[in-house]
Amino acid sequence: KPFEDLNLLKDIITKAASKVILPREPKEKRSFLRLGLALEVEYMLDGRLKKAVSRNISLGGIKLLMDEELAAGTRLDLTVKNTNHNKACLVKSEVVWVQASDEKEGHFDAGLKFIEMNINELSGLISSQ
């Protein structure tokens, strides 16, 4: 019998296993399902009306394609419109992250979390798509 001493076998397996590095699975922090919807979004910044397009949206936040880089922590009042422009929802939000867009040169992807909203209006707008 090659391994009569089971403690020796256990030590060999433990040492070998300690050298294996397994990739960590990213923990999903989101509480809501994200939907890939392209919705028109308007917001005011420095007294100017600006427009952006959503890349995905949930009841917790929105990913926008924007033509300017905003700082994390910037608060925005968004008007999110459905594609038919017959429904709109006002949402208070905060920029969580921003990065250069892979999709469109000179533009930025931004993740915003919703701070205040009418959940019935927003869910109605999302479901109307």
C-alpha positions, -999 to 999 in steps of 0.1 A, spaced: 0 0 0 16 33 -11 0 55 16 -4 35 47 0 67 67 -31 87 59 -17 117 78 12 118 53 -13 118 24 -32 146 41 -1 167 45 9 162 8 -26 172 -4 -27 203 19 7 215 7 -2 211 -29 -36 228 -25 -20 258 -8 0 266 -39 -31 266 -62 -45 301 -68 -81 300 -79 -96 331 -95 -121 349 -72 -156 352 -85 -167 389 -85 -194 394 -60 -225 409 -75 -235 440 -56 -266 448 -75 -300 442 -59 -320 447 -91 -320 431 -126 -304 454 -152 -321 458 -186 -302 468 -217 -324 497 -228 -314 528 -249 -334 555 -233 -330 593 -238 -318 610 -206 -317 648 -200 -300 666 -171 -289 701 -162 -252 709 -157 -238 743 -151 -271 758 -164 -271 739 -196 -295 712 -207 -274 681 -216 -284 648 -231 -272 612 -227 -283 577 -237 -288 549 -213 -269 516 -219 -287 497 -191 -311 506 -163 -325 490 -132 -346 502 -103 -313 509 -85 -293 529 -111 -284 536 -147 -254 533 -170 -251 563 -193 -231 571 -224 -222 608 -220 -202 634 -239 -184 647 -209 -165 632 -179 -182 639 -146 -166 634 -112 -178 606 -89 -201 621 -64 -217 646 -88 -254 647 -82 -278 650 -112 -315 654 -116 -323 631 -146 -353 631 -168 -355 596 -182 -377 592 -213 -390 561 -230 -384 557 -268 -419 570 -277 -414 601 -255 -448 596 -241 -435 588 -206 -409 604 -185 -396 599 -150 -377 624 -128 -349 608 -108 -323 622 -84 -290 604 -89 -253 604 -80 -224 595 -102 -206 564 -88 -180 558 -115 -169 571 -149 -146 557 -176 -137 564 -212 -162 547 -235 -150 517 -256 -180 523 -278 -177 559 -288 -145 579 -290 -145 611 -269 -174 599 -248 -177 584 -213 -196 556 -197 -209 566 -163 -226 545 -136 -252 564 -115 -271 552 -85 -306 564 -79 -311 585 -48 -347 595 -50 -374 585 -74 -410 574 -78 -406 537 -81 -440 532 -97 -432 558 -125 -397 543 -131 -410 507 -132 -438 518 -155 -414 536 -178 -391 505 -180 -419 481 -186 -433 503 -214 -402 494 -235 
